Amino acid sequence: MSNKHKDIENAENAGQTVNIGHNNFLLTRRIVAILESGSLPMKRLRERASEKNLLVDATAGRKMRSLIVTDSHHVILSALGAQTLQERLHGSRHETFKARPEWEEGEFVS
């Protein structure tokens, strides 16, 4: 490991981590986006990351439900849904950021 990744070496002092499934953890300050995996653009993103050796599979053989993009351009596959990861990320610290369905005149608005 090179010296340019000192923040990884000092992960204990670097900040909060989030469990992305199956006892795999990620530094929260490195997360750029959490994306649903179902669409064709997400499949292309996964393929491009794989071609550049920037793909990390953290699904433990389970079905991929979300992709996490980091500031180092790595794409991490997770077996947890995007909403579950977002709730884990902000659950205890920022209750107002939890994803909640909104109701408008008796109809669900996404």
N, C-alpha and C positions, 0 to 999 in steps of 0.2 A: 504494500500500500504506500502510495506516495505521500509526501508531506503536505501536499495541497489539500488533503482531506482531513485536516486536523479536527474539524468539527465532528467527524465520525469517531475519532479516537476519544474525544471528550464528550461522548454522548450522554453520560450521566449528568454532566453539568450543563449540557446544551439546552435542555428544555423538556417539554412534554412529549410523550410518545402516545401513539394510538394503536390498539390491537386491531390489525387488519384481517384477522382470522387465523385459526390454528396456531396460536402462540407466535405469530409473526408481528413485529412491531415496526413502526415507522415514525420518524421525527415529525411532529406536526408542522413545524416551521418550514419543512422541505416540500410540503404538499402544495401543488398549484391548482389541481382540479381533481374532482371525483366524478366519474362519468358512468352512466349506464352502458352495458355492453351489447345491447341488442341491435343497434343500427349498423348499417353498412359503413358509414364513416369511422365508427369505432373499430370495425374489423380491419379497415385500412390502416388506422393508427397502430393497431397491434402488429400488423404485418410489417410496417415500416420500422417499428421499434425492434422487431425480431431481426430484420435485415441488418440493422446497425448494432446488433448485440446490446441493446438497451432494454430488453424485455426481461422482467422478473416474474416468474410464476409462483404465487403464494397461495394457490388454491388447494394444495395437498391432494390433487387428483379429483377434486369436486368440480361441479359446474361453475364456470366463471360468471359472476353476476355484475361485477363492476371493474373499471380500470382506474388506476390512480396515476396521475401524471405528476412528476416531481420537477423541482427547479433545475435538476441536472439532466432533464429530458428523458429520464427513465420512465417506462410504463410498467406498472406493477398490476398484475392480475389478482383479483381477490374473489373469494367465494361468497363474500358478504355483499349485500345490496348497497347501492349508493346512499340511500336514505339511512340505513343502519350505520354505515360508516360516518355519515354526517352527524347523526345523533351521538355516536360515541365520541366524535371529535369535539362537539360543543355541548354535550349533555350536562355535565356537571358544572361547567364554568359559565355558559351563556344560555340560559333557558329560553331567551327570546329568539334564538336562532334555530330552534328545533323546527324541522319541516312539519307543518300541520296543514291538513286540508282546509280549504276555505269554503264556506257555504254562502251562496248568494241566491236569495229568493227560493230556498229549498232545493237548489241544484248544486252539485259538486263542481267547483271550478279548480282546475289544476294549474 
